[in-house]
Amino acid sequence: MNPFTEHPAAVGESYPEHFHVATRFGLRMIAGGIGAVLHGVFPFLFTTTGSRTIKALHGEIVAKRGDTVQQRSVEFVI
């Protein structure tokens, strides 16, 4: 199978759909990571950005898989 379509097909997406979802997730992780790094340097800035980003992305990916048990497993603050 084509390496560009094998994994997307395994998760029920076409290549363009998977590209969009993965790129959006990646950009959100980068933005959350930058917020967390800035929070490390300036503790008064972006106090919940890292944890909100993780919680939101975790919730989306778990909901996409239909795994209701995992939806409540992220209970920490960064």
N, C-alpha and C positions, 0 to 999 in steps of 0.2 A: 504494500500500500504506500501511497505517496506520503512522505514525512510531513508535508504541509497540511494534509487533511486527516491523517490517522488519529491524532489526539483530539482535534476539534470534533470529529465524528464520534469519538468515544464518549464525549461529554454532551453530545446532542446538539452540536453547533456546526455551521458551515465555517470555512476558513475566514471569510469577512466578519461573521458574527463573533468568532473567537478572537480575532484581531482586535475588534472594537472593545469587547469585554476585558480582555487581558491588558490592553493598553490603558483603558480607563482605570483599572485596578492598580496598575503600575504607577501611573501618574498620581493617584491618590496616596499610594504608599510613599512615594517620594515627597509629596507635599507634607504628609504627616511626619515623616522622618526629619525633614528640615525644621518643622515646628518643634519637634522633640529636641533636636540639637540646639536650637535657639533657646528653648526652655532650660536646657542644661547650663547654658552660659548666663542667661538672664531669667532667673527663676520666676520672675513676676510676669513674664510673657508666655503665651500659649500654654497655660497651665493644664488644659485638658485636651489639647490637639492630638497628641499621640494616642492616648487611650480612646478618644472618640473615634479616631480613624480606624484603629484596630477593631473596636467593637462594631462599627458600621460594616467594615469589610467582612469580618467574621460572620455577622448576621446575614449578609447578602449571599455569601458563598454556601453557608449551611442551608439557608432557605432554598437556594437553587438546587441543592442536592436532596432536599426534602428530609433532612435529618433534624427532627424536632428536639431530640435529646441534647444535641450539641449546641442548640441555640442559646442555652443559658450557661455555657461553660466559661465565658470570658467575664471574670469578676475582679479585675485589678485596675489600678490607675497608674499611668506612666506620666 
